[in-house]
Amino acid sequence: MGLPLLTLIVFSPLVGAVLLALLPREPASGVRRAALVFALVPVVLSGWMLARFKAGVADFQLVERAAWIPQWGIEYRLGVDGVSLFLVLLTTVLTPIVVLASWGDIQRRVKEFFAFLLVLETGMLGTLVATDLFLFYVFWELMLVPMYFLIGVWGGPRRIYAALKFVLFTMVGSLLMLVAILYCAWHVKTETGTFGFAYDRFLGLHLSAREQLLLFAGFALAFAIKVPLFPFHTWLPDAHVEAPTGGSVILAGVLLKMGTYGFLRFALPLFPLAVAEAAPVIVALAVAGIVYGALVATVQPDLKKLVAYSSVSHLGFVMLGLFALTPTAVAGSVYQMLNHGLSTGGLFLLVGMIYERRHTRRIADFGGLWTSIPVFAAFFLVIMLASVGLPGLNGFVGEFLILLGAFGRWPWATACATSGVILGALYLLWMYERVIFGPLVHEENARLHDLTGRELAVLVPIVALCLLMGLYPAPFLTRMQPSIDRILARVEAPAVVARR
């Protein structure tokens, strides 16, 4: 047996969290450096994973398998394919960036903050590579605990309310998904004589159309809340506004993608007959979320809340692409998951940096920042344009592929969704104009200091990746496409029979 690379990637942050917990609290600078080192280990390991990943292969690669609870057919099974590959990389890259960004933001209980962040990384990575549904559910629930503490301990004035709302919303959907998983495992036993939670065994189930619809609803609710799909989005603005900057970046950059990833990995291929029935409803909700999120973002007076509502709009595009069920649109959706993690994560980082200087997020309190902090303004411009979807930056590729692929299947819905692109440019450019340009009305803004070396180290990798993904998307798309095609083949065949 070879080196268990995926196990090392998943559990190295957890080991780092344990070691961090054993360190003395003082000096805090030593804790911060140790946390950064522990967060960089998965980056190196995931880079090795990328080097070993074979492009053009649809199957799971680097598979690891061991008996866990054999009497119930539960196994420890990990694997990575083109769908999860870059989401794993996004997670491992964003985590050390968040650690570095939090050096100035987190001043109390420093050790506990970074330990919870590393535990959260293990939960996210395990969710992305688990190929046993019971193991997937364990990692899915594991993500809740550290995120609850990150918001509830280090958040803003209404942090307890936001943390509880986040947990309650997520747990309601998760429990229904657990019921659906258990039903599928029981069905495996009735068909084969033994329990099983393996992904491939669930794919082989023979379920009636009614069973598929009910099971799809159980999975879809859990994933829709996590996305969040309109109208299940109401927990998100509170969580973002109250979370510390690092928590907001991880929440927007990775945690929300667990919902869209769950739809693509589980809900679509496991229940293809239900997908054919539910697709019009999901597409309608996705388009409603695109327009609603953009309109509400436009009128927000708070920078962080504006970026939070922009996530509702941008992830509506991802959902539209997934349920267009065409190779182009789904590839665009997976690409847009990565784009959103970079551009929206970058916006939250920038909002956090300006908040550290002014201790306000009200747009009206700014203006004229190009004069006082031009380097900050330049980075803000690039990341804001990436979020708008300017050609040459990463956001354009994902949105273009989604709209191109979805138009043939849902022309009217796609036409309505296009308004979200226009509205996105409106609220982001208008926000930028009010914050960065104009006269220096407030004296406090004239005395601001520009980006430090640490802050440049945080932002440069994000801008570099935005440019790379905008100018050269081929290496990403060629590795995604075979796995996407395989999932769609599973979805389309029964759906075509059902339509006939």
MITIFI-822339 format. One line per 3 residues: for each residue z, y, x of C-alpha. Coordinates in pm, whole numbers, plus 32768, in hexadecimal, padded with zeros to 4 digits. Each point is the difference from the previous one (the first is absolute). Layout:
BEGIN
Z/Y/X | ...
# end
This chain:
BEGIN
8000/8000/8000 | 7F9F/8156/8085 | 80CE/813B/8012
8077/8064/7E9F | 7F68/8159/801A | 8026/8062/7E92
816D/7F96/8000 | 803B/80D9/8132 | 7F54/8127/7F57
80C8/7FD9/7EBE | 8158/7FC1/8091 | 7FFF/80D0/813F
8065/813B/7F3A | 811E/7F3B/7F60 | 8078/7F91/8158
7FE5/8169/8070 | 80D3/806E/7ED6 | 8110/7F06/805D
8000/806E/816C | 8006/816B/7F94 | 812E/7FBD/7F23
80B9/7F7A/8132 | 7FCA/813D/80CB | 810D/8110/800D
7FC5/812D/7F20 | 800D/80F5/811F | 7F35/8083/809F
7F14/8024/7ED8 | 7EDF/803E/80EF | 802B/7EA1/808A
7FF5/7F6D/7EA1 | 7EC2/80C1/7FB4 | 7F55/7F86/813D
8068/7E9A/7FBE | 7F7B/8016/7E9B | 7EB2/807D/8084
7FE9/7EE0/80F7 | 8051/7F01/7EF1 | 7EFA/809F/7F1C
7EF5/7FF1/810F | 8025/7E88/8033 | 7F4A/7FA7/7EB8
7EEA/80F5/805F | 7FBB/7F3B/813D | 8012/7EB5/7F48
7F1C/8075/7EE7 | 7F06/807B/8103 | 8002/7EA0/808E
7FCB/7F7E/7E9D | 7ED0/80E2/7FDA | 7F72/7F80/8149
8027/7E97/7F8D | 7F73/803F/7EA3 | 7E9E/7F78/7FD6
7F14/80E7/7F46 | 7F1E/7F5E/7EFE | 8101/7EFA/7F95
807B/800B/7E98 | 8120/7F07/8020 | 8163/804D/8065
8028/8006/8179 | 8127/7FD3/80ED | 8097/7F21/7EF2
816A/7F90/8029 | 809A/7EF8/7F21 | 814F/7F4C/7FF3
80D1/7F51/7EF7 | 810D/80E4/7F74 | 808A/7F72/7EB9
7F30/7EC2/7FE4 | 809F/7F77/7EC2 | 7F71/812C/7F45
7EB9/8011/80BE | 8060/8149/80A5 | 7F6C/8038/8159
800D/8104/8111 | 7E8F/805C/8006 | 7F67/812E/80A8
7E96/8062/8030 | 7F28/8134/802D | 7E9F/8046/7F85
7F1A/812C/7FEC | 80BE/8091/7ED9 | 8157/7FFF/80A4
7F99/8032/816D | 7FE9/817B/8005 | 811F/8031/7F0C
80DC/7F49/80FD | 7F7C/80E6/8110 | 803C/8133/7F26
8169/7F94/7FCB | 8046/7FC1/816F | 7F5B/8147/806B
80AB/80DE/7EFE | 815F/7F7C/8044 | 8027/8084/8167
7F5D/8145/7F91 | 810C/801F/7EF3 | 8110/7FAB/80FE
7F85/8111/80E9 | 7FD8/80FA/7EE2 | 8165/7FBC/7F8A
80A1/805F/814C | 8028/8166/7F8B | 802A/7FB7/7E8D
8119/7EFD/8004 | 8146/8081/8095 | 8108/7F28/7F56
8028/7E87/7FFC | 7EDA/7FF1/80EE | 8032/7E94/805E
800D/7F8B/7E96 | 7EC8/80C5/7FA0 | 7F27/7F61/810B
8092/7EA6/7FC2 | 7FA6/8017/7E8E | 7EA5/807C/805E
7FC6/7ED0/80DE | 807D/7F11/7EF2 | 7F0F/80A7/7F0F
7EE4/7FC3/80F7 | 8050/7E8C/8003 | 7FF4/7FF9/7E84
7EB0/80B1/7FF5 | 7F61/7F29/810F | 8080/7EBF/7F61
7F72/8066/7EAE | 7EA9/8034/809C | 7FE8/7EB2/80B7
80C3/7F0F/7F1E | 7F1E/7EF5/7F66 | 8113/7F4A/7F42
8050/80B3/7EBA | 8176/7FC1/8019 | 8006/808B/8163
7F2C/8125/7F8C | 80FE/804C/7EEF | 8122/7FF2/80FA
7F58/8103/80DE | 7F98/80CE/7ECE | 816B/801D/7F93
8079/8038/8165 | 7F3E/8146/8008 | 80D6/808F/7EE8
814E/7FFC/80B3 | 7FBA/80D2/8138 | 7F28/80F5/7F3C
811B/8030/7F07 | 80ED/805E/811B | 7F02/80DD/80B3
7FDC/80D1/7EC3 | 8167/7FE2/7F84 | 80B3/8053/8147
7F13/80EB/80B8 | 7F4C/809E/7ED8 | 801D/814E/7F51
80F5/8081/7EFA | 7F87/7F10/7EED | 7FDE/7ED9/80EB
80D8/7F0A/7F3B | 7F3B/803C/7EC2 | 7EB5/7FD5/80B7
8073/7EC6/80B8 | 8081/7F59/7EC3 | 7EC4/805A/7F42
7F2D/7F6B/8116 | 80C7/7EBA/8000 | 8011/7FDA/7E86
7E8C/803B/7FCD | 7FA3/7F0F/8114 | 80F4/7EF0/7F9A
7F8B/7FF8/7E96 | 7E9F/7FAF/806E | 8074/7F14/8113
80CD/7F26/7F14 | 7ED6/7FCC/7F1B | 7F2E/7FA5/812E
810A/7F01/8065 | 7FE8/7F61/7EA7 | 7E85/7FEB/8029
8024/7F64/815B | 80F5/7EFB/7F7F | 7F19/7FAA/7EDD
7EDD/7FCE/80F1 | 80D8/7F22/80DF | 8066/7F32/7ED0
7E91/7FE4/7FA1 | 7FB3/7F81/815F | 8100/7EEE/7FC6
7F68/7F9B/7EB3 | 7EA7/7FE4/80A0 | 805B/7F60/814E
815A/7F6A/7FD0 | 80AE/80DF/8100 | 8073/8167/8003
7F3E/80F0/80DB | 7FFC/8176/8041 | 7EE2/8008/80FC
7EEF/8101/7FC0 | 7EE7/7EFF/8010 | 80B3/7F1E/7F04
801E/8122/7F0D | 7E8C/8041/8029 | 7FB8/7E9B/7F8E
80BC/801A/7EB8 | 7F51/7FBB/7EB4 | 808B/8105/7F13
7F8A/805F/7EA4 | 7F85/8160/7FBB | 8143/8051/7F44
80D9/7F7D/811C | 7F39/80CA/80FD | 8023/813C/7F32
817A/7FE0/7FE3 | 802C/7FA5/816F | 7F19/8119/806B
80D8/80F1/7F37 | 8137/7F89/80BC | 7F60/8037/8153
7F46/813C/7F9C | 8136/80B6/7F83 | 80B4/7FC9/814C
7ED1/8078/80C4 | 7FAF/8122/7F14 | 8160/808C/8026
7FE9/7FE7/817A | 7EA7/80A8/8015 | 8066/80C8/7F25
7EF5/7FE8/7EF3 | 800D/8102/7EE7 | 80DE/8003/7F2C
80F2/7F39/80DE | 8009/8117/8101 | 812F/80C9/7F90
80E9/7F74/810D | 7F1B/8070/811B | 8026/817E/8004
817D/7FE4/7FF7 | 8003/7EFD/8116 | 7F17/80CD/80DB
80AF/814D/7FCC | 815D/7F77/8040 | 7FA7/7F11/811E
801E/8075/8169 | 7EB5/8045/80AC | 7FF1/7EA6/80A2
8047/7F59/7EB4 | 7EEA/80C3/7F55 | 7F07/7FA2/8110
8050/7E8C/7FE7 | 8005/800E/7E85 | 7EAA/80A6/7FEA
7F69/7F60/8133 | 805B/7E93/7FC7 | 80E4/7FB0/7ED9
7F10/807C/7EF5 | 7EEF/7F28/8099 | 80CC/7ECA/7FB0
7F9D/8034/7E95 | 7E8B/801D/8042 | 8012/7EE6/80FE
80B2/7F27/7EFE | 7EED/803C/7F02 | 7EF2/7F9B/80F6
80B5/7EDB/809E | 80A3/7F64/7ECC | 7FB1/8096/7EAB
7E85/7FFE/8025 | 7FBA/7EA6/8096 | 8116/7F42/7F4B
7FA6/8073/7EA0 | 7E89/804A/7FF2 | 7FDF/7FD1/7E85
8116/80FB/7FC6 | 7F5E/80F4/80F2 | 7EC3/8002/7F2C
80D3/805D/7ECF | 80E7/80F9/80AB | 7F04/80B7/80DC
7F9D/810A/7EFC | 816D/8058/7FC5 | 8053/8012/8173
7ECC/80D4/8049 | 805B/80EF/7EE5 | 8163/8025/8087
7F7B/8030/8161 | 7F1A/811A/7F93 | 8118/809D/7F33
80DC/7FF4/8137 | 7EF3/809D/80D8 | 7FD6/812C/7F18
816E/801E/7F99 | 8083/7FEB/8166 | 7F09/8107/8076
8049/80F2/7EE3 | 8179/7FE3/8028 | 7FE5/8025/817A
7F3D/8143/7FD1 | 8121/80B3/7F53 | 811C/7F86/80E0
80C9/8114/80AB | 809F/7F04/80F3 | 7F36/7F7E/8128
8099/7EA6/7FFE | 7FD5/7FD2/7E89 | 7E94/806C/801E
7FBF/7EF3/8104 | 80BE/7F02/7F2A | 7F24/803C/7ED1
7ECB/7FF5/80DC | 8060/7E96/804A | 7FEB/7FAD/7E8D
7E9F/808B/7FFD | 7F8A/7F60/8145 | 8088/7EA8/7FAB
7F4F/8016/7EB1 | 7EBD/7FF4/80CB | 807B/7EC3/80AB
8045/7F5B/7EAF | 7EAC/806A/7F7B | 7F58/7F5F/812C
80C7/7EBD/7FE2 | 7FA9/7FCE/7E92 | 7E95/805F/802E
7FF2/7EA1/8099 | 7ED7/804A/80E0 | 8004/7FBE/817A
7FB8/816D/8051 | 810D/808F/7F1C | 810D/7F08/8069
7FB4/803A/8171 | 801F/8175/7FB8 | 8150/7FC3/7F59
808C/7F40/8128 | 7F7C/810E/80E9 | 8098/810D/7F21
8154/7F53/8014 | 7FF6/803B/8178 | 7F79/8161/7FD8
810F/8062/7F0C | 810C/7F78/80E7 | 7F86/80DA/811C
7FA4/8144/7F4E | 811B/800C/7F00 | 80FA/7F82/8102
7F86/8116/80E4 | 802C/8104/7EED | 8168/7F90/7FC4
8043/8017/8176 | 7F79/8163/8009 | 80CA/8065/7ECF
8135/7F6F/80A9 | 7FBB/80C3/813F | 7FE1/814B/7F4A
8136/7FAF/7F30 | 80CC/7FCC/8140 | 7FA1/8162/8067
8024/80B9/7EB4 | 80DC/7F1A/7F29 | 7F21/8040/7ED6
7ED1/7F53/7F70 | 7F9B/810C/7F05 | 7E96/8066/8035
8059/8168/7FA5 | 80ED/8012/812A | 7EE4/7FD9/80F9
7EBF/80B8/8059 | 7F66/807A/8142 | 8068/7ED1/80CB
7EB7/7FFA/80C0 | 807B/8135/80B7 | 8158/7F7A/805E
7FC3/7E87/802D | 7E88/7FCD/8037 | 801A/7E9E/8092
80C0/7F8B/7ECD | 7EFC/80A8/7F23 | 7EE1/7F51/80B8
809A/7EA5/7FD5 | 8050/8050/7E96 | 7E92/8060/7FCC
7F74/7EBA/808A | 80EF/7F1E/7F40 | 7FD5/80C9/7EC0
7E83/7FE2/801B | 8025/7E89/803D | 80BF/7FEC/7EB9
7EF4/80D0/7F52 | 7EF6/7F0A/8076 | 7F31/80DC/80E7
7ED8/7F42/809A | 8052/7F9E/8164 | 816A/7FB4/7FAA
8091/7EBD/7F7B | 8034/8064/7E94 | 7E8D/8031/7FC3
7F9E/7E99/8055 | 80F6/7F5C/7F12 | 7FBD/80E4/7ED7
7E87/7FED/802F | 8000/7E83/8006 | 80E0/7FEF/7ECC
7F27/80ED/7F35 | 7EBF/7F5D/8079 | 8077/7EA2/7FAD
80A9/8057/7EB6 | 7EE3/80C9/7F68 | 7F29/7ED2/7FA8
8122/7F50/7F4E | 80B5/812A/7F65 | 7F11/812D/7FFF
80C1/80E0/7F0F | 8150/7FB2/809B | 7F73/8045/815A
7F6C/814A/7F8A | 8155/806A/7F7A | 80AA/7F8A/8141
7F18/80DD/80CC | 80B2/812C/7F69 | 8130/7F8C/80C4
7F44/8041/8145 | 7FB8/8165/7F90 | 8163/8039/7F88
8086/7F6B/8145 | 7F3D/80FE/80C7 | 8080/810F/7F17
8176/7FC0/8019 | 8002/7FAA/8174 | 7F29/8127/806E
80BE/80EE/7F1E | 814A/7F80/8088 | 7F84/8029/8165
7F85/8161/7FBD | 8152/806B/7F73 | 80CC/7F60/8116
7F2E/8049/8134 | 7F31/8139/7FBC | 804E/815A/7F7B
80FD/80FD/807D | 8151/7FA7/8098 | 80CD/8070/7ED6
8145/7F54/8066 | 8099/8062/814F | 8086/7E9F/8035
7E9A/7F7E/801C | 7FB3/80ED/8120 | 8119/7F6B/80D2
7F9D/7E92/7FD8 | 7FBE/7F33/8139 | 7EC7/7F2D/801B
7FEB/7E85/8024 | 80D1/7F5F/8111 | 7F87/7EEE/80E7
80AF/7EF9/7F2A | 7F57/8080/7EC5 | 7EAD/7FFE/80AC
803E/7E95/8063 | 803D/7FB7/7E8E | 7EC6/80AC/7F7D
7EFC/7FB6/810B | 7FE4/7E88/7FB2 | 7FD4/804A/7E8D
7EED/8100/803B | 7F55/7F18/80F9 | 7FFE/7EE2/7F04
7F7F/80E7/7EED | 7EDB/805D/80DF | 7FC0/7E9A/8073
7FFD/7F74/7E9F | 7F29/8120/7F84 | 7EFB/7FE6/8113
7FF9/7E8A/8049 | 806D/7F2A/7ED5 | 7F30/7ECE/805D
810B/7F41/80CA | 80EF/801B/7EDA | 7F09/7FA8/7EED
7F65/7ED6/80B5 | 8156/7F5C/8020 | 805F/8047/7E96
7EC2/7F9B/7F4E | 8000/7E81/8020 | 815D/7FE2/7F6A
7FA8/80F8/7EEE | 7EC5/7F3E/7FA9 | 80C7/7EBF/7FEA
80FD/8098/7F0F | 7EEB/8094/7F28 | 7F4B/7EB2/7FF3
813F/7F6C/7F73 | 8018/8119/7EFD | 7E97/8014/7F98
7FA4/7E95/7FB7 | 80F3/7FC6/7EDE | 7FCB/8161/7F81
7E88/7FCC/7FE7 | 8036/7EB9/7F42 | 80F2/80AE/7F15
7F0A/811B/7FB8 | 7EEE/7F05/7FB3
# end
